[in-house]
Each structure stands twice: as C-alpha cells, then as structure tokens.
C-alpha cells in the first residue's frame, strides 16, 4: 500500500460530516485525504475511526472500498468483493480474498474539528 503523509481537518458541525459514517476525498479546506480517500466511522461512544479507501487486495487506485449501502458497519471493495468491518475499529476482513485489513489512520477531536493523520 502506498504511504501518503497527511493531516486532515474536518468540521463536524457541517451536515455532511455529522453522520455515523461518511467518506472523504478532501478535508474541509480542500486538502487531499489518504491515498484514495478515507471512510470515517463514528461509534456510539463518539469514537472516530478512519480507514483508507484503497483496497489492500486489489492495489488498483480505481478500486475504492465504499460503505455497504445495506449495512453501514461494513465496507466493500467493488472489484474483489472483500468486505471489511468498520464497527470493530480495526477494519478487519470478514469476507473475500483480501488477506489484509483496511489501513487505519489516527484520529482525534479538537472542539468541533476531527483531525485525521498518520
């Protein structure tokens, strides 16, 4: 998996980011987030988990993992069909050919701003 250093700032007061799960390609200020974007999952205790959208199995930037429309606790790769559990906070594989979990980024909240970084 390519490594891309970044720090992203997300205004949680905006409606697009005040959800249980959302996907980012850029942060609130337009800066790139992750290699292929990031899925952010907020658990019931308001802990935020951020996962790379780049599929660890396909290694094709066009194969972006996306949130499952029927179960927002899962992310699915449209190319290989691997399914990853977001709810666990680890992004572990629950089904499919991928041998690797999703890459997880560090997060912290400062006031109403979510900071995602590596």
C-alpha positions as CSV (number, residue, x, y, z in Angstrom):
1,X,0.0,0.0,0.0
2,X,1.4,3.4,-0.9
3,X,2.1,5.6,2.1
4,X,0.9,9.2,1.9
5,X,1.6,11.6,4.8
6,X,-1.2,13.9,5.6
7,X,-3.2,15.7,8.3
8,X,-6.8,16.4,7.5
9,X,-9.2,18.7,9.3
10,X,-13.0,18.1,9.2
11,X,-15.6,20.5,10.6
12,X,-18.0,18.1,12.4
13,X,-20.6,20.9,12.6
14,X,-21.2,20.6,8.8
15,X,-24.2,18.4,7.9
16,X,-22.1,16.1,5.6
17,X,-19.8,15.2,8.5
18,X,-22.4,14.9,11.3
19,X,-23.2,11.2,10.4
20,X,-22.3,7.8,11.7
21,X,-20.3,7.1,8.6
22,X,-19.0,9.3,5.8
23,X,-16.4,9.3,3.1
24,X,-13.8,12.0,2.4
25,X,-11.6,12.7,-0.7
26,X,-10.6,16.1,0.6
27,X,-10.9,17.8,4.0
28,X,-12.8,20.9,4.9
29,X,-10.0,23.1,3.5
30,X,-9.7,21.1,0.2
31,X,-6.5,19.1,1.1
32,X,-6.2,15.6,-0.1
33,X,-7.1,12.9,2.4
34,X,-5.4,9.5,2.2
35,X,-4.3,7.7,-1.0
36,X,-7.8,7.0,-2.4
37,X,-9.9,8.8,0.2
38,X,-11.0,7.8,3.7
39,X,-14.0,6.3,5.3
40,X,-14.8,7.7,8.7
41,X,-16.9,5.6,11.1
42,X,-18.3,7.1,14.4
43,X,-19.2,4.5,17.1
44,X,-22.0,5.0,19.7
45,X,-19.4,6.4,22.2
46,X,-18.4,9.1,19.7
47,X,-15.0,7.5,19.0
48,X,-14.0,8.1,15.3
49,X,-12.2,5.5,13.2
50,X,-10.7,6.5,9.8
51,X,-9.9,3.9,7.2
52,X,-8.1,4.1,3.8
53,X,-10.4,3.5,0.8
54,X,-7.5,1.9,-1.2
55,X,-8.2,-1.8,-1.3
56,X,-5.4,-3.8,0.3
57,X,-6.1,-6.7,-2.0
58,X,-6.5,-5.2,-5.5
59,X,-3.9,-2.5,-5.3
60,X,-5.7,-0.5,-8.0
61,X,-6.4,3.1,-7.2
62,X,-9.7,2.8,-9.2
63,X,-10.9,0.0,-6.8
64,X,-12.1,2.2,-3.9
65,X,-13.6,0.5,-0.9
66,X,-17.0,2.0,-0.2
67,X,-19.6,1.8,2.6
68,X,-22.1,-1.0,2.1
69,X,-25.5,0.6,1.3
70,X,-27.4,-2.1,3.3
71,X,-25.1,-2.3,6.3
72,X,-23.1,0.9,7.2
73,X,-20.9,-1.1,9.6
74,X,-19.3,-2.7,6.6
75,X,-17.1,-1.5,3.7
76,X,-16.9,-3.4,0.4
77,X,-14.5,-3.4,-2.5
78,X,-16.4,-3.4,-5.8
79,X,-13.5,-5.1,-7.6
80,X,-12.6,-8.1,-5.5
81,X,-15.7,-8.3,-3.3
82,X,-13.8,-8.2,0.0
83,X,-15.9,-7.0,2.9
84,X,-14.4,-5.1,5.9
85,X,-15.8,-4.5,9.3
86,X,-15.8,-0.8,10.3
87,X,-17.6,-1.3,13.6
88,X,-14.6,-3.1,15.1
89,X,-12.4,-0.1,14.7
90,X,-9.8,-2.3,13.0
91,X,-11.2,-2.7,9.5
92,X,-10.7,-6.4,9.6
93,X,-11.7,-8.7,6.7
94,X,-15.0,-10.5,7.2
95,X,-15.3,-12.0,3.7
96,X,-13.4,-12.1,0.5
97,X,-9.9,-12.7,-0.9
98,X,-8.1,-9.9,0.9
99,X,-5.6,-11.2,3.5
100,X,-5.2,-7.7,5.0
101,X,-7.4,-5.3,7.0
102,X,-8.0,-1.8,5.8
103,X,-5.3,0.7,6.7
104,X,-6.4,2.7,9.7
105,X,-5.4,6.3,10.3
106,X,-5.1,8.1,13.7
107,X,-7.9,10.4,14.7
108,X,-8.6,13.0,17.5
109,X,-11.2,15.6,18.1
110,X,-10.4,19.1,19.0
111,X,-13.6,21.0,19.8
112,X,-15.8,20.6,16.7
113,X,-12.9,19.6,14.4
114,X,-12.0,16.0,13.6
115,X,-8.3,15.6,12.8
116,X,-7.2,12.6,10.8
117,X,-3.5,11.9,10.4
118,X,-0.7,9.4,10.0
